[in-house]
């Protein structure tokens, strides 16, 4: 049994010994006589809209954490679940840092509690199932199908807690030919055509200065959760919400442009392997995200030269199945020929985000 699970079990025993079992059966809010949650609300005496609502946060990076942070700001109790060891990838994204914490991570994870659970371990999955039984909302951004294989999908958890509002945030949605493809903001900006219409006329494609698709998706997700909670109040039933990003400056290839997003050290090594630049992965100047930021100009020059050696379609085939988010920078005309767009997205939905709610 992993150390993180032992620590979690100790915490649960200490804080819930007198009432946790009854709580799991009745789905009522627990009592914390010895603790008080910190709040950014300057009027501490005023009740906030979501007080009494408990959110289980299985998301990482930006869109999902941004949505759950807003729910926390509105008074919800947010329990963020992170992987043992490294936690959320953005904990290492920087500079800048505050002490050892990434400012990026801190900016979208206030008002949250945090636990480390190995979801692939049987006991870890059981912990999530128990927590889902006493939570009102679960937000996740795993590849579609991954949590279901662990017994943590909507179908499985709604049987444990029929009132659960389950929000899935993904790159391309739960259906369609690219549903199982990982996606990041920069990829969605490229594939959706946003980068094509940003920047000077007749100039190079330009990525927006902020992560527009991530932030928009987070806002849509938080709004959808609020609507689903209202629906539950009227019907007594939970629901499944599908929010996705398709609704980095790119690299020039021999015949176009590509965008890829290596969000952690493991993905960077994979990129180097696909590009056949193994020596680059072993270079001590690029072993961590912080070092890659510090040596960004040299790294981009090496990568740019390599991408210029083949066509976009060739690179897309090479990266397929690698686990690294990658996509072409589409023109507006090319957007409408994308198979994922044809699989179910309306014209008005493709530029920022798409939201589906099943009741």
Buried (B, 14 or more C-beta within 10 A) or exposed (E): EBEBBEEBEEEBEEBBEEEBEEBBEEBEBBEEEEEEEEBEBEEEEEEBEBBEBBBBBBBBBBBBBBBBBBBBBBBBBBBBBBBBEEBBBBBBBBEEBEEEEBEBBEEBBBBBBEBBBBBEBEBBBEBBBBBBBBBBBBBBBBBBEBBBEBBBBBEBBBEBBEBBBBBBBBBBBBEBEBBBBBBBBBBBBBBBBBBBEBBEEEEEBBBBEEBBBBBBBBBBBBBBBBBBBEBBEEEEBBBBBBBBBBBBBBBBBEEBBBBBBBBBBEBBBBBBBBBEBEEBBEBEEBBBBBBBEBEEEEBBEBBEEBBEEBEBBEBBEBBEEBEBBBBBBBBEEBBBEBEBBEBEBEEEBBBBBBBBBEE
